[in-house]
Amino acid sequence: MDTGEVLVRELVDRFGPLRPIHAEHLAENGGAVLPHVLFWDLTQAVVDAFLRPEAPLDWRTFLDVLDRAYDGGDAYLRGIVEVSFLENLPFPAEPGHGIVDSLPPGLRTIFDRVRPAG
Protein backbone atom coordinates (compact mmCIF):
# COMPACT_ATOMS: atom_id res chain seq x y z
CA MET A 1 0.00 0.00 0.00
CA ASP A 2 1.49 3.35 -1.01
CA THR A 3 1.37 6.50 1.13
CA GLY A 4 -1.61 7.88 -0.77
CA GLU A 5 -3.62 4.77 -0.03
CA VAL A 6 -2.55 4.92 3.62
CA LEU A 7 -3.77 8.52 3.81
CA VAL A 8 -7.08 7.61 2.18
CA ARG A 9 -7.53 4.71 4.62
CA GLU A 10 -6.81 7.00 7.59
CA LEU A 11 -9.31 9.59 6.39
CA VAL A 12 -12.05 7.07 5.63
CA ASP A 13 -11.52 5.30 8.96
CA ARG A 14 -11.62 8.56 10.88
CA PHE A 15 -14.45 10.32 9.02
CA GLY A 16 -17.52 8.15 8.61
CA PRO A 17 -19.25 10.49 6.12
CA LEU A 18 -16.44 9.74 3.65
CA ARG A 19 -17.12 5.99 3.61
CA PRO A 20 -19.87 6.09 0.95
CA ILE A 21 -17.64 8.24 -1.28
CA HIS A 22 -14.82 5.74 -0.83
CA ALA A 23 -17.11 2.76 -1.51
CA GLU A 24 -18.42 4.35 -4.72
CA HIS A 25 -14.86 5.11 -5.80
CA LEU A 26 -13.84 1.49 -5.26
CA ALA A 27 -16.88 0.25 -7.19
CA GLU A 28 -16.11 2.54 -10.12
CA ASN A 29 -12.42 1.58 -10.21
CA GLY A 30 -12.49 -2.19 -9.91
CA GLY A 31 -11.64 -2.11 -6.22
CA ALA A 32 -8.54 0.02 -6.71
CA VAL A 33 -7.86 3.20 -4.77
CA LEU A 34 -6.74 6.01 -7.05
CA PRO A 35 -5.89 8.72 -4.51
CA HIS A 36 -5.59 11.61 -6.97
CA VAL A 37 -8.97 10.74 -8.48
CA LEU A 38 -10.67 10.11 -5.13
CA PHE A 39 -9.42 13.40 -3.69
CA TRP A 40 -11.63 15.33 -6.11
CA ASP A 41 -14.66 13.85 -4.37
CA LEU A 42 -13.14 14.22 -0.91
CA THR A 43 -12.41 17.89 -1.60
CA GLN A 44 -16.00 18.46 -2.69
CA ALA A 45 -17.26 16.79 0.50
CA VAL A 46 -15.03 18.96 2.68
CA VAL A 47 -16.11 22.16 0.94
CA ASP A 48 -19.75 21.09 1.20
CA ALA A 49 -19.30 20.55 4.94
CA PHE A 50 -17.71 23.99 5.22
CA LEU A 51 -20.71 25.54 3.47
CA ARG A 52 -23.31 23.58 5.44
CA PRO A 53 -22.72 23.67 9.21
CA GLU A 54 -25.23 20.85 9.65
CA ALA A 55 -23.16 18.51 7.46
CA PRO A 56 -21.86 15.53 9.43
CA LEU A 57 -18.25 15.83 8.24
CA ASP A 58 -15.89 17.60 10.67
CA TRP A 59 -14.06 19.59 8.01
CA ARG A 60 -11.79 21.39 10.49
CA THR A 61 -10.41 18.13 11.85
CA PHE A 62 -10.08 16.82 8.28
CA LEU A 63 -7.87 19.82 7.47
CA ASP A 64 -5.78 19.22 10.60
CA VAL A 65 -5.29 15.55 9.70
CA LEU A 66 -4.30 16.52 6.16
CA ASP A 67 -1.87 19.11 7.50
CA ARG A 68 -0.15 16.57 9.78
CA ALA A 69 -0.05 13.99 6.99
CA TYR A 70 1.55 16.50 4.64
CA ASP A 71 4.25 17.36 7.17
CA GLY A 72 5.20 13.72 7.63
CA GLY A 73 4.55 12.56 4.10
CA ASP A 74 6.74 11.61 1.21
CA ALA A 75 6.76 13.40 -2.15
CA TYR A 76 3.87 11.31 -3.50
CA LEU A 77 1.59 12.10 -0.54
CA ARG A 78 2.53 15.78 -0.62
CA GLY A 79 1.68 15.81 -4.33
CA ILE A 80 -1.77 14.42 -3.62
CA VAL A 81 -2.43 17.16 -1.07
CA GLU A 82 -1.06 19.91 -3.29
CA VAL A 83 -2.50 18.89 -6.65
CA SER A 84 -5.64 17.00 -5.76
CA PHE A 85 -6.79 18.89 -2.68
CA LEU A 86 -5.38 22.41 -2.43
CA GLU A 87 -5.50 23.13 -6.16
CA ASN A 88 -9.11 21.90 -6.27
CA LEU A 89 -10.40 24.24 -3.56
CA PRO A 90 -12.88 26.84 -4.79
CA PHE A 91 -11.55 29.94 -6.48
CA PRO A 92 -12.27 33.42 -5.04
CA ALA A 93 -15.54 33.95 -6.92
CA GLU A 94 -16.87 30.47 -6.06
CA PRO A 95 -18.92 29.40 -3.05
CA GLY A 96 -16.75 27.88 -0.37
CA HIS A 97 -13.59 29.84 -1.12
CA GLY A 98 -13.66 31.02 2.51
CA ILE A 99 -12.34 27.61 3.54
CA VAL A 100 -8.93 28.85 2.38
CA ASP A 101 -8.90 31.24 5.35
CA SER A 102 -9.46 28.25 7.66
CA LEU A 103 -6.54 26.19 6.37
CA PRO A 104 -4.00 25.34 9.09
CA PRO A 105 -0.86 27.51 8.72
CA GLY A 106 1.17 24.77 7.04
CA LEU A 107 -1.47 24.03 4.42
CA ARG A 108 -2.08 27.75 3.91
CA THR A 109 1.59 28.29 3.12
CA ILE A 110 1.48 25.48 0.57
CA PHE A 111 -1.81 26.78 -0.87
CA ASP A 112 -0.32 30.23 -1.34
CA ARG A 113 2.61 28.64 -3.20
CA VAL A 114 0.54 26.39 -5.50
CA ARG A 115 -2.28 28.90 -6.07
CA PRO A 116 -0.74 32.35 -5.59
CA ALA A 117 -3.77 34.08 -7.12
CA GLY A 118 -6.05 32.46 -4.54
C-alpha positions in Angstrom: 0.0 0.0 0.0 1.5 3.4 -1.0 1.4 6.5 1.1 -1.6 7.9 -0.8 -3.6 4.8 0.0 -2.5 4.9 3.6 -3.8 8.5 3.8 -7.1 7.6 2.2 -7.5 4.7 4.6 -6.8 7.0 7.6 -9.3 9.6 6.4 -12.0 7.1 5.6 -11.5 5.3 9.0 -11.6 8.6 10.9 -14.4 10.3 9.0 -17.5 8.1 8.6 -19.2 10.5 6.1 -16.4 9.7 3.6 -17.1 6.0 3.6 -19.9 6.1 0.9 -17.6 8.2 -1.3 -14.8 5.7 -0.8 -17.1 2.8 -1.5 -18.4 4.4 -4.7 -14.9 5.1 -5.8 -13.8 1.5 -5.3 -16.9 0.2 -7.2 -16.1 2.5 -10.1 -12.4 1.6 -10.2 -12.5 -2.2 -9.9 -11.6 -2.1 -6.2 -8.5 0.0 -6.7 -7.9 3.2 -4.8 -6.7 6.0 -7.0 -5.9 8.7 -4.5 -5.6 11.6 -7.0 -9.0 10.7 -8.5 -10.7 10.1 -5.1 -9.4 13.4 -3.7 -11.6 15.3 -6.1 -14.7 13.9 -4.4 -13.1 14.2 -0.9 -12.4 17.9 -1.6 -16.0 18.5 -2.7 -17.3 16.8 0.5 -15.0 19.0 2.7 -16.1 22.2 0.9 -19.8 21.1 1.2 -19.3 20.5 4.9 -17.7 24.0 5.2 -20.7 25.5 3.5 -23.3 23.6 5.4 -22.7 23.7 9.2 -25.2 20.8 9.7 -23.2 18.5 7.5 -21.9 15.5 9.4 -18.3 15.8 8.2 -15.9 17.6 10.7 -14.1 19.6 8.0 -11.8 21.4 10.5 -10.4 18.1 11.8 -10.1 16.8 8.3 -7.9 19.8 7.5 -5.8 19.2 10.6 -5.3 15.5 9.7 -4.3 16.5 6.2 -1.9 19.1 7.5 -0.1 16.6 9.8 0.0 14.0 7.0 1.5 16.5 4.6 4.2 17.4 7.2 5.2 13.7 7.6 4.5 12.6 4.1 6.7 11.6 1.2 6.8 13.4 -2.1 3.9 11.3 -3.5 1.6 12.1 -0.5 2.5 15.8 -0.6 1.7 15.8 -4.3 -1.8 14.4 -3.6 -2.4 17.2 -1.1 -1.1 19.9 -3.3 -2.5 18.9 -6.7 -5.6 17.0 -5.8 -6.8 18.9 -2.7 -5.4 22.4 -2.4 -5.5 23.1 -6.2 -9.1 21.9 -6.3 -10.4 24.2 -3.6 -12.9 26.8 -4.8 -11.5 29.9 -6.5 -12.3 33.4 -5.0 -15.5 33.9 -6.9 -16.9 30.5 -6.1 -18.9 29.4 -3.0 -16.7 27.9 -0.4 -13.6 29.8 -1.1 -13.7 31.0 2.5 -12.3 27.6 3.5 -8.9 28.8 2.4 -8.9 31.2 5.3 -9.5 28.3 7.7 -6.5 26.2 6.4 -4.0 25.3 9.1 -0.9 27.5 8.7 1.2 24.8 7.0 -1.5 24.0 4.4 -2.1 27.7 3.9 1.6 28.3 3.1 1.5 25.5 0.6 -1.8 26.8 -0.9 -0.3 30.2 -1.3 2.6 28.6 -3.2 0.5 26.4 -5.5 -2.3 28.9 -6.1 -0.7 32.3 -5.6 -3.8 34.1 -7.1 -6.1 32.5 -4.5 
